[in-house]
Amino acid sequence: VGGDPLHTVLAATGHDHLPPGLGFRLQFELEGVLAAPNTNTPFREAVTRPRDVYISYRPLPVLEVQLGQFKSPFDLEALLSTQDILFARRSVGSRGVSPFAGYRDPINGLSVGREVGAQVTGRWHPGQPEGSTDGLGLSYAVAATNGIEANLTYNDNDKLAFYGRAAVHWEDMVQLGGAAYINDATLLDEDSEEAIDSTITGLTGDLIVRAAGATLFANVTQRSEQLALDFGAGNPTVTTSRAFQFQAAYEIPVVHIQPAYRFSFYDPTAEYNATDDGFTANEPRERDALTYHTIGLNYLPPAYPLQIMVNYTITQEQAGNELENNRFDAIVQLTF
């Protein structure tokens, strides 16, 4: 059993337990939260829903095929298990900002999440026996999915989303990686009820170092969306979002207390070429960048499947969007 903060997840896995290399993963969230009917509603309906649900086949040690619902191989912070992240919540660039924690409308993050499709993945350490992580290693993942959020088996059009990720490893201490994706999506204009084509692309690069009790993590992520709208400008509307962060932590021996710090920056409209319909100026886009400083203190008792995380986040909005919205988070996470 493991799971995301604030939720309970029940997982049953039989990965590679069958002799031919067949396997499966079934993971359910017992208290999943559905989207609200509108942004002004603070209440969410809770349901039981699947998370990772797929079958797999591993014909070779460096090749595994997965069919079903899984995490799209893009943002590394989103791919990390909640047992491995350093803070109670992922960074603002990854998860975005809800309307109750930020200014005006909700701001979507740059992570992609789970989607339904097919994935090929593997990891290889040349010259080492199967399963070894010694020395230099390479890992990869290539996926084709329906390009929409988890638990939706249909698509918004007849086109797939494509992902690719690769990383270089030095044992389990250093990982340097990157990923990209493209998703041709179709949106529905609520006013005109017309379909609008869009092309969404993403790029990311990341680095993790774990050695001598210290952990360092850094990444930069970018998302560009091109809409078939020109607002009279004669060109498609293109908006680019960009985020970067740096995390550092050190687990103090004997007491197993881990101080941590994270700097994260997110600009949802870092680049754009058109004014939104209804705006007379681009001013809202000029002052929507976010800078968050998170200070954490974790307790990681080695004798128990338990970790306790206490965080305090100082939020900094640009002039004109300032809010009194510093936040405190505390989580107790059990793994069994």
Contacts in CASP RR format, 6 or more apart in sequence:
PFRMAT RR
TARGET T0000
AUTHOR 0000-0000-0000
METHOD contacts of the structure
MODEL  1
VGGDPLHTVLAATGHDHLPPGLGFRLQFELEGVLAAPNTNTPFREAVTRP
RDVYISYRPLPVLEVQLGQFKSPFDLEALLSTQDILFARRSVGSRGVSPF
AGYRDPINGLSVGREVGAQVTGRWHPGQPEGSTDGLGLSYAVAATNGIEA
NLTYNDNDKLAFYGRAAVHWEDMVQLGGAAYINDATLLDEDSEEAIDSTI
TGLTGDLIVRAAGATLFANVTQRSEQLALDFGAGNPTVTTSRAFQFQAAY
EIPVVHIQPAYRFSFYDPTAEYNATDDGFTANEPRERDALTYHTIGLNYL
PPAYPLQIMVNYTITQEQAGNELENNRFDAIVQLTF
1 9 0 8 1.000
1 10 0 8 1.000
1 11 0 8 1.000
1 334 0 8 1.000
1 335 0 8 1.000
1 336 0 8 1.000
2 9 0 8 1.000
2 11 0 8 1.000
2 82 0 8 1.000
2 83 0 8 1.000
2 333 0 8 1.000
2 334 0 8 1.000
2 335 0 8 1.000
2 336 0 8 1.000
3 9 0 8 1.000
3 11 0 8 1.000
3 29 0 8 1.000
3 81 0 8 1.000
3 82 0 8 1.000
3 333 0 8 1.000
4 29 0 8 1.000
4 82 0 8 1.000
5 82 0 8 1.000
5 88 0 8 1.000
5 89 0 8 1.000
5 309 0 8 1.000
5 331 0 8 1.000
5 333 0 8 1.000
6 331 0 8 1.000
7 29 0 8 1.000
7 30 0 8 1.000
7 31 0 8 1.000
7 32 0 8 1.000
7 33 0 8 1.000
8 29 0 8 1.000
8 30 0 8 1.000
8 31 0 8 1.000
9 27 0 8 1.000
9 28 0 8 1.000
9 29 0 8 1.000
9 30 0 8 1.000
9 51 0 8 1.000
10 27 0 8 1.000
10 28 0 8 1.000
10 30 0 8 1.000
11 25 0 8 1.000
11 26 0 8 1.000
11 27 0 8 1.000
11 28 0 8 1.000
11 51 0 8 1.000
11 52 0 8 1.000
12 26 0 8 1.000
12 27 0 8 1.000
13 24 0 8 1.000
13 25 0 8 1.000
13 26 0 8 1.000
13 27 0 8 1.000
14 23 0 8 1.000
14 24 0 8 1.000
14 25 0 8 1.000
15 23 0 8 1.000
15 24 0 8 1.000
15 25 0 8 1.000
15 56 0 8 1.000
16 22 0 8 1.000
16 23 0 8 1.000
16 56 0 8 1.000
16 58 0 8 1.000
17 23 0 8 1.000
20 57 0 8 1.000
21 57 0 8 1.000
21 58 0 8 1.000
21 59 0 8 1.000
22 55 0 8 1.000
22 56 0 8 1.000
22 57 0 8 1.000
23 55 0 8 1.000
23 56 0 8 1.000
23 57 0 8 1.000
23 58 0 8 1.000
24 54 0 8 1.000
24 55 0 8 1.000
24 56 0 8 1.000
25 52 0 8 1.000
25 53 0 8 1.000
25 54 0 8 1.000
25 56 0 8 1.000
26 50 0 8 1.000
26 52 0 8 1.000
26 53 0 8 1.000
27 50 0 8 1.000
27 51 0 8 1.000
27 52 0 8 1.000
27 53 0 8 1.000
28 48 0 8 1.000
28 49 0 8 1.000
28 50 0 8 1.000
28 51 0 8 1.000
29 48 0 8 1.000
29 49 0 8 1.000
29 50 0 8 1.000
29 51 0 8 1.000
30 48 0 8 1.000
31 46 0 8 1.000
31 48 0 8 1.000
32 46 0 8 1.000
32 47 0 8 1.000
32 48 0 8 1.000
32 49 0 8 1.000
33 44 0 8 1.000
33 45 0 8 1.000
33 46 0 8 1.000
34 44 0 8 1.000
34 45 0 8 1.000
34 46 0 8 1.000
34 47 0 8 1.000
35 44 0 8 1.000
36 42 0 8 1.000
36 43 0 8 1.000
36 44 0 8 1.000
39 99 0 8 1.000
39 105 0 8 1.000
39 106 0 8 1.000
40 99 0 8 1.000
42 100 0 8 1.000
49 150 0 8 1.000
49 151 0 8 1.000
50 69 0 8 1.000
50 150 0 8 1.000
50 151 0 8 1.000
51 69 0 8 1.000
51 114 0 8 1.000
51 150 0 8 1.000
52 69 0 8 1.000
52 70 0 8 1.000
52 71 0 8 1.000
52 114 0 8 1.000
53 68 0 8 1.000
53 69 0 8 1.000
54 66 0 8 1.000
54 67 0 8 1.000
54 68 0 8 1.000
54 69 0 8 1.000
54 70 0 8 1.000
55 66 0 8 1.000
55 67 0 8 1.000
55 68 0 8 1.000
56 64 0 8 1.000
56 65 0 8 1.000
56 66 0 8 1.000
56 67 0 8 1.000
57 64 0 8 1.000
57 65 0 8 1.000
58 64 0 8 1.000
58 65 0 8 1.000
59 65 0 8 1.000
61 124 0 8 1.000
61 130 0 8 1.000
61 131 0 8 1.000
62 122 0 8 1.000
62 123 0 8 1.000
62 124 0 8 1.000
63 120 0 8 1.000
63 122 0 8 1.000
64 120 0 8 1.000
64 121 0 8 1.000
64 122 0 8 1.000
65 118 0 8 1.000
65 119 0 8 1.000
65 120 0 8 1.000
66 118 0 8 1.000
66 119 0 8 1.000
66 120 0 8 1.000
66 121 0 8 1.000
67 117 0 8 1.000
67 118 0 8 1.000
68 116 0 8 1.000
68 117 0 8 1.000
68 118 0 8 1.000
69 114 0 8 1.000
69 115 0 8 1.000
69 116 0 8 1.000
69 117 0 8 1.000
69 150 0 8 1.000
69 151 0 8 1.000
70 114 0 8 1.000
70 115 0 8 1.000
70 117 0 8 1.000
70 119 0 8 1.000
70 143 0 8 1.000
71 78 0 8 1.000
71 79 0 8 1.000
71 113 0 8 1.000
71 114 0 8 1.000
72 112 0 8 1.000
72 113 0 8 1.000
72 114 0 8 1.000
72 115 0 8 1.000
72 143 0 8 1.000
72 145 0 8 1.000
72 147 0 8 1.000
72 161 0 8 1.000
72 163 0 8 1.000
72 181 0 8 1.000
73 79 0 8 1.000
73 119 0 8 1.000
73 121 0 8 1.000
73 141 0 8 1.000
73 142 0 8 1.000
73 143 0 8 1.000
73 163 0 8 1.000
73 164 0 8 1.000
73 165 0 8 1.000
73 179 0 8 1.000
74 111 0 8 1.000
74 112 0 8 1.000
74 113 0 8 1.000
74 163 0 8 1.000
74 164 0 8 1.000
74 165 0 8 1.000
74 179 0 8 1.000
74 180 0 8 1.000
74 181 0 8 1.000
74 202 0 8 1.000
74 204 0 8 1.000
75 94 0 8 1.000
75 110 0 8 1.000
75 111 0 8 1.000
75 112 0 8 1.000
75 113 0 8 1.000
75 179 0 8 1.000
75 204 0 8 1.000
75 219 0 8 1.000
75 221 0 8 1.000
76 177 0 8 1.000
76 178 0 8 1.000
76 179 0 8 1.000
76 204 0 8 1.000
76 205 0 8 1.000
76 206 0 8 1.000
76 208 0 8 1.000
76 219 0 8 1.000
77 85 0 8 1.000
77 90 0 8 1.000
77 91 0 8 1.000
77 94 0 8 1.000
77 111 0 8 1.000
77 206 0 8 1.000
77 217 0 8 1.000
77 219 0 8 1.000
77 245 0 8 1.000
78 90 0 8 1.000
78 94 0 8 1.000
78 111 0 8 1.000
78 112 0 8 1.000
78 113 0 8 1.000
82 333 0 8 1.000
83 307 0 8 1.000
83 333 0 8 1.000
83 335 0 8 1.000
86 215 0 8 1.000
86 217 0 8 1.000
86 247 0 8 1.000
86 249 0 8 1.000
86 258 0 8 1.000
86 260 0 8 1.000
86 262 0 8 1.000
86 296 0 8 1.000
86 298 0 8 1.000
87 247 0 8 1.000
87 260 0 8 1.000
87 262 0 8 1.000
87 294 0 8 1.000
87 296 0 8 1.000
87 309 0 8 1.000
87 311 0 8 1.000
87 329 0 8 1.000
88 309 0 8 1.000
88 310 0 8 1.000
88 311 0 8 1.000
88 329 0 8 1.000
88 330 0 8 1.000
88 331 0 8 1.000
89 95 0 8 1.000
89 311 0 8 1.000
89 329 0 8 1.000
90 111 0 8 1.000
91 243 0 8 1.000
91 245 0 8 1.000
91 262 0 8 1.000
91 264 0 8 1.000
91 266 0 8 1.000
91 292 0 8 1.000
92 109 0 8 1.000
92 243 0 8 1.000
92 264 0 8 1.000
92 266 0 8 1.000
92 290 0 8 1.000
92 292 0 8 1.000
93 109 0 8 1.000
93 110 0 8 1.000
93 111 0 8 1.000
93 221 0 8 1.000
93 243 0 8 1.000
93 245 0 8 1.000
93 264 0 8 1.000
93 266 0 8 1.000
94 109 0 8 1.000
94 110 0 8 1.000
94 111 0 8 1.000
94 221 0 8 1.000
94 243 0 8 1.000
95 109 0 8 1.000
95 111 0 8 1.000
96 106 0 8 1.000
96 107 0 8 1.000
96 108 0 8 1.000
96 109 0 8 1.000
96 110 0 8 1.000
96 266 0 8 1.000
97 106 0 8 1.000
97 107 0 8 1.000
97 290 0 8 1.000
98 106 0 8 1.000
99 105 0 8 1.000
99 106 0 8 1.000
101 325 0 8 1.000
101 327 0 8 1.000
102 315 0 8 1.000
102 317 0 8 1.000
102 323 0 8 1.000
102 325 0 8 1.000
103 288 0 8 1.000
103 317 0 8 1.000
103 321 0 8 1.000
103 323 0 8 1.000
107 266 0 8 1.000
107 268 0 8 1.000
107 288 0 8 1.000
107 290 0 8 1.000
108 268 0 8 1.000
109 241 0 8 1.000
109 243 0 8 1.000
109 266 0 8 1.000
109 268 0 8 1.000
110 202 0 8 1.000
110 204 0 8 1.000
110 221 0 8 1.000
110 222 0 8 1.000
110 223 0 8 1.000
110 241 0 8 1.000
110 243 0 8 1.000
110 266 0 8 1.000
112 163 0 8 1.000
112 181 0 8 1.000
113 149 0 8 1.000
113 150 0 8 1.000
114 149 0 8 1.000
114 150 0 8 1.000
115 143 0 8 1.000
115 145 0 8 1.000
115 146 0 8 1.000
115 147 0 8 1.000
115 148 0 8 1.000
115 149 0 8 1.000
115 150 0 8 1.000
115 161 0 8 1.000
116 145 0 8 1.000
116 146 0 8 1.000
116 150 0 8 1.000
116 152 0 8 1.000
116 153 0 8 1.000
117 143 0 8 1.000
117 144 0 8 1.000
117 145 0 8 1.000
117 146 0 8 1.000
118 143 0 8 1.000
118 144 0 8 1.000
118 145 0 8 1.000
119 141 0 8 1.000
119 142 0 8 1.000
119 143 0 8 1.000
119 144 0 8 1.000
120 141 0 8 1.000
120 142 0 8 1.000
120 143 0 8 1.000
121 139 0 8 1.000
121 140 0 8 1.000
121 141 0 8 1.000
121 142 0 8 1.000
122 139 0 8 1.000
122 140 0 8 1.000
122 141 0 8 1.000
123 137 0 8 1.000
123 138 0 8 1.000
123 139 0 8 1.000
123 140 0 8 1.000
123 169 0 8 1.000
124 137 0 8 1.000
124 138 0 8 1.000
124 139 0 8 1.000
125 131 0 8 1.000
125 132 0 8 1.000
125 133 0 8 1.000
125 134 0 8 1.000
125 135 0 8 1.000
125 136 0 8 1.000
125 137 0 8 1.000
125 138 0 8 1.000
125 169 0 8 1.000
126 136 0 8 1.000
126 137 0 8 1.000
126 138 0 8 1.000
128 134 0 8 1.000
128 135 0 8 1.000
133 169 0 8 1.000
133 171 0 8 1.000
133 172 0 8 1.000
134 171 0 8 1.000
135 170 0 8 1.000
135 171 0 8 1.000
136 168 0 8 1.000
136 169 0 8 1.000
136 170 0 8 1.000
137 168 0 8 1.000
137 169 0 8 1.000
137 170 0 8 1.000
138 166 0 8 1.000
138 167 0 8 1.000
138 168 0 8 1.000
138 169 0 8 1.000
139 166 0 8 1.000
139 167 0 8 1.000
139 169 0 8 1.000
140 164 0 8 1.000
140 165 0 8 1.000
140 166 0 8 1.000
140 167 0 8 1.000
141 163 0 8 1.000
141 164 0 8 1.000
141 165 0 8 1.000
141 166 0 8 1.000
142 162 0 8 1.000
142 163 0 8 1.000
142 164 0 8 1.000
142 165 0 8 1.000
143 162 0 8 1.000
143 163 0 8 1.000
143 164 0 8 1.000
144 160 0 8 1.000
144 161 0 8 1.000
144 162 0 8 1.000
144 163 0 8 1.000
145 160 0 8 1.000
145 161 0 8 1.000
145 163 0 8 1.000
146 152 0 8 1.000
146 153 0 8 1.000
146 154 0 8 1.000
146 155 0 8 1.000
146 160 0 8 1.000
146 161 0 8 1.000
147 155 0 8 1.000
147 156 0 8 1.000
147 160 0 8 1.000
147 161 0 8 1.000
147 183 0 8 1.000
147 185 0 8 1.000
148 154 0 8 1.000
148 155 0 8 1.000
148 156 0 8 1.000
148 185 0 8 1.000
156 185 0 8 1.000
156 186 0 8 1.000
156 187 0 8 1.000
157 184 0 8 1.000
157 185 0 8 1.000
157 186 0 8 1.000
159 184 0 8 1.000
161 181 0 8 1.000
161 182 0 8 1.000
161 183 0 8 1.000
161 184 0 8 1.000
162 181 0 8 1.000
162 182 0 8 1.000
162 183 0 8 1.000
163 179 0 8 1.000
163 180 0 8 1.000
163 181 0 8 1.000
164 179 0 8 1.000
164 180 0 8 1.000
164 181 0 8 1.000
165 177 0 8 1.000
165 178 0 8 1.000
165 179 0 8 1.000
166 177 0 8 1.000
166 178 0 8 1.000
166 179 0 8 1.000
167 175 0 8 1.000
167 176 0 8 1.000
167 177 0 8 1.000
167 178 0 8 1.000
168 175 0 8 1.000
168 176 0 8 1.000
168 177 0 8 1.000
169 175 0 8 1.000
172 210 0 8 1.000
173 209 0 8 1.000
173 210 0 8 1.000
173 211 0 8 1.000
174 207 0 8 1.000
174 208 0 8 1.000
174 209 0 8 1.000
174 210 0 8 1.000
175 206 0 8 1.000
175 207 0 8 1.000
175 208 0 8 1.000
176 206 0 8 1.000
176 207 0 8 1.000
177 205 0 8 1.000
177 206 0 8 1.000
177 207 0 8 1.000
178 204 0 8 1.000
178 205 0 8 1.000
178 206 0 8 1.000
179 203 0 8 1.000
179 204 0 8 1.000
179 205 0 8 1.000
180 201 0 8 1.000
180 202 0 8 1.000
180 203 0 8 1.000
180 204 0 8 1.000
181 200 0 8 1.000
181 201 0 8 1.000
181 202 0 8 1.000
182 199 0 8 1.000
182 200 0 8 1.000
182 201 0 8 1.000
182 202 0 8 1.000
183 199 0 8 1.000
183 200 0 8 1.000
183 201 0 8 1.000
184 197 0 8 1.000
184 198 0 8 1.000
184 199 0 8 1.000
184 200 0 8 1.000
185 197 0 8 1.000
185 198 0 8 1.000
185 199 0 8 1.000
185 200 0 8 1.000
186 195 0 8 1.000
186 196 0 8 1.000
186 197 0 8 1.000
186 198 0 8 1.000
187 195 0 8 1.000
187 196 0 8 1.000
187 197 0 8 1.000
187 198 0 8 1.000
187 227 0 8 1.000
188 194 0 8 1.000
188 195 0 8 1.000
188 196 0 8 1.000
189 195 0 8 1.000
189 196 0 8 1.000
196 227 0 8 1.000
196 228 0 8 1.000
196 229 0 8 1.000
197 227 0 8 1.000
197 228 0 8 1.000
198 225 0 8 1.000
198 226 0 8 1.000
198 227 0 8 1.000
198 228 0 8 1.000
199 225 0 8 1.000
199 226 0 8 1.000
200 223 0 8 1.000
200 224 0 8 1.000
200 225 0 8 1.000
200 226 0 8 1.000
201 223 0 8 1.000
201 224 0 8 1.000
202 221 0 8 1.000
202 222 0 8 1.000
202 223 0 8 1.000
202 224 0 8 1.000
203 221 0 8 1.000
203 222 0 8 1.000
204 219 0 8 1.000
204 220 0 8 1.000
204 221 0 8 1.000
204 222 0 8 1.000
205 219 0 8 1.000
205 220 0 8 1.000
205 221 0 8 1.000
206 217 0 8 1.000
206 218 0 8 1.000
206 219 0 8 1.000
206 220 0 8 1.000
207 216 0 8 1.000
207 217 0 8 1.000
207 218 0 8 1.000
207 219 0 8 1.000
208 215 0 8 1.000
208 216 0 8 1.000
208 217 0 8 1.000
209 215 0 8 1.000
209 216 0 8 1.000
209 217 0 8 1.000
210 216 0 8 1.000
213 250 0 8 1.000
213 251 0 8 1.000
213 253 0 8 1.000
214 248 0 8 1.000
214 249 0 8 1.000
214 250 0 8 1.000
214 251 0 8 1.000
215 247 0 8 1.000
215 248 0 8 1.000
215 249 0 8 1.000
215 250 0 8 1.000
215 251 0 8 1.000
216 246 0 8 1.000
216 247 0 8 1.000
216 248 0 8 1.000
217 245 0 8 1.000
217 246 0 8 1.000
217 247 0 8 1.000
217 248 0 8 1.000
218 244 0 8 1.000
218 245 0 8 1.000
218 246 0 8 1.000
218 247 0 8 1.000
219 244 0 8 1.000
219 245 0 8 1.000
220 242 0 8 1.000
220 243 0 8 1.000
220 244 0 8 1.000
221 242 0 8 1.000
221 243 0 8 1.000
221 244 0 8 1.000
222 240 0 8 1.000
222 241 0 8 1.000
222 242 0 8 1.000
222 243 0 8 1.000
222 270 0 8 1.000
223 240 0 8 1.000
223 241 0 8 1.000
223 242 0 8 1.000
224 238 0 8 1.000
224 239 0 8 1.000
224 240 0 8 1.000
224 241 0 8 1.000
224 271 0 8 1.000
225 238 0 8 1.000
225 239 0 8 1.000
225 240 0 8 1.000
226 236 0 8 1.000
226 237 0 8 1.000
226 238 0 8 1.000
227 236 0 8 1.000
227 237 0 8 1.000
227 238 0 8 1.000
227 239 0 8 1.000
228 236 0 8 1.000
229 236 0 8 1.000
229 237 0 8 1.000
229 274 0 8 1.000
230 236 0 8 1.000
230 237 0 8 1.000
230 274 0 8 1.000
231 237 0 8 1.000
231 274 0 8 1.000
231 275 0 8 1.000
231 276 0 8 1.000
231 277 0 8 1.000
233 273 0 8 1.000
233 274 0 8 1.000
235 273 0 8 1.000
235 274 0 8 1.000
237 272 0 8 1.000
237 273 0 8 1.000
237 274 0 8 1.000
238 271 0 8 1.000
238 272 0 8 1.000
238 273 0 8 1.000
238 274 0 8 1.000
239 269 0 8 1.000
239 271 0 8 1.000
239 272 0 8 1.000
240 269 0 8 1.000
240 270 0 8 1.000
240 271 0 8 1.000
240 272 0 8 1.000
241 266 0 8 1.000
241 267 0 8 1.000
241 268 0 8 1.000
241 269 0 8 1.000
241 270 0 8 1.000
242 266 0 8 1.000
242 267 0 8 1.000
242 270 0 8 1.000
242 271 0 8 1.000
243 264 0 8 1.000
243 265 0 8 1.000
243 266 0 8 1.000
243 267 0 8 1.000
244 264 0 8 1.000
244 265 0 8 1.000
245 262 0 8 1.000
245 263 0 8 1.000
245 264 0 8 1.000
245 265 0 8 1.000
246 262 0 8 1.000
246 263 0 8 1.000
246 264 0 8 1.000
247 260 0 8 1.000
247 261 0 8 1.000
247 262 0 8 1.000
247 263 0 8 1.000
248 260 0 8 1.000
248 261 0 8 1.000
248 262 0 8 1.000
249 258 0 8 1.000
249 259 0 8 1.000
249 260 0 8 1.000
249 261 0 8 1.000
249 298 0 8 1.000
250 258 0 8 1.000
250 259 0 8 1.000
251 257 0 8 1.000
251 258 0 8 1.000
251 300 0 8 1.000
252 258 0 8 1.000
252 259 0 8 1.000
256 299 0 8 1.000
256 300 0 8 1.000
256 301 0 8 1.000
256 302 0 8 1.000
257 297 0 8 1.000
257 298 0 8 1.000
257 299 0 8 1.000
257 300 0 8 1.000
258 297 0 8 1.000
258 298 0 8 1.000
258 299 0 8 1.000
258 300 0 8 1.000
259 296 0 8 1.000
259 297 0 8 1.000
259 298 0 8 1.000
260 294 0 8 1.000
260 295 0 8 1.000
260 296 0 8 1.000
260 297 0 8 1.000
260 298 0 8 1.000
261 293 0 8 1.000
261 294 0 8 1.000
261 295 0 8 1.000
261 296 0 8 1.000
262 292 0 8 1.000
262 293 0 8 1.000
262 294 0 8 1.000
263 291 0 8 1.000
263 292 0 8 1.000
263 293 0 8 1.000
264 291 0 8 1.000
264 292 0 8 1.000
264 294 0 8 1.000
265 289 0 8 1.000
265 290 0 8 1.000
265 291 0 8 1.000
265 292 0 8 1.000
266 289 0 8 1.000
266 290 0 8 1.000
266 292 0 8 1.000
267 288 0 8 1.000
267 289 0 8 1.000
267 290 0 8 1.000
268 288 0 8 1.000
269 285 0 8 1.000
269 288 0 8 1.000
270 289 0 8 1.000
272 282 0 8 1.000
272 285 0 8 1.000
275 281 0 8 1.000
275 282 0 8 1.000
276 284 0 8 1.000
276 285 0 8 1.000
286 318 0 8 1.000
287 317 0 8 1.000
287 318 0 8 1.000
287 319 0 8 1.000
287 320 0 8 1.000
287 321 0 8 1.000
288 318 0 8 1.000
288 321 0 8 1.000
289 317 0 8 1.000
289 318 0 8 1.000
290 315 0 8 1.000
290 316 0 8 1.000
290 317 0 8 1.000
291 315 0 8 1.000
291 316 0 8 1.000
292 313 0 8 1.000
292 314 0 8 1.000
292 315 0 8 1.000
292 316 0 8 1.000
293 313 0 8 1.000
293 314 0 8 1.000
293 316 0 8 1.000
294 311 0 8 1.000
294 312 0 8 1.000
294 313 0 8 1.000
294 314 0 8 1.000
295 311 0 8 1.000
295 312 0 8 1.000
295 313 0 8 1.000
295 314 0 8 1.000
296 309 0 8 1.000
296 310 0 8 1.000
296 311 0 8 1.000
296 312 0 8 1.000
297 309 0 8 1.000
297 310 0 8 1.000
297 311 0 8 1.000
298 307 0 8 1.000
298 308 0 8 1.000
298 309 0 8 1.000
298 310 0 8 1.000
299 307 0 8 1.000
299 308 0 8 1.000
300 307 0 8 1.000
301 307 0 8 1.000
305 334 0 8 1.000
305 335 0 8 1.000
305 336 0 8 1.000
306 332 0 8 1.000
306 333 0 8 1.000
306 334 0 8 1.000
306 335 0 8 1.000
307 332 0 8 1.000
307 333 0 8 1.000
307 335 0 8 1.000
308 330 0 8 1.000
308 331 0 8 1.000
308 332 0 8 1.000
308 333 0 8 1.000
309 329 0 8 1.000
309 330 0 8 1.000
309 331 0 8 1.000
309 333 0 8 1.000
310 328 0 8 1.000
310 329 0 8 1.000
310 330 0 8 1.000
311 328 0 8 1.000
311 329 0 8 1.000
311 330 0 8 1.000
312 326 0 8 1.000
312 327 0 8 1.000
312 328 0 8 1.000
312 329 0 8 1.000
313 326 0 8 1.000
313 327 0 8 1.000
313 328 0 8 1.000
313 329 0 8 1.000
314 326 0 8 1.000
315 323 0 8 1.000
315 325 0 8 1.000
315 326 0 8 1.000
315 327 0 8 1.000
317 323 0 8 1.000
END
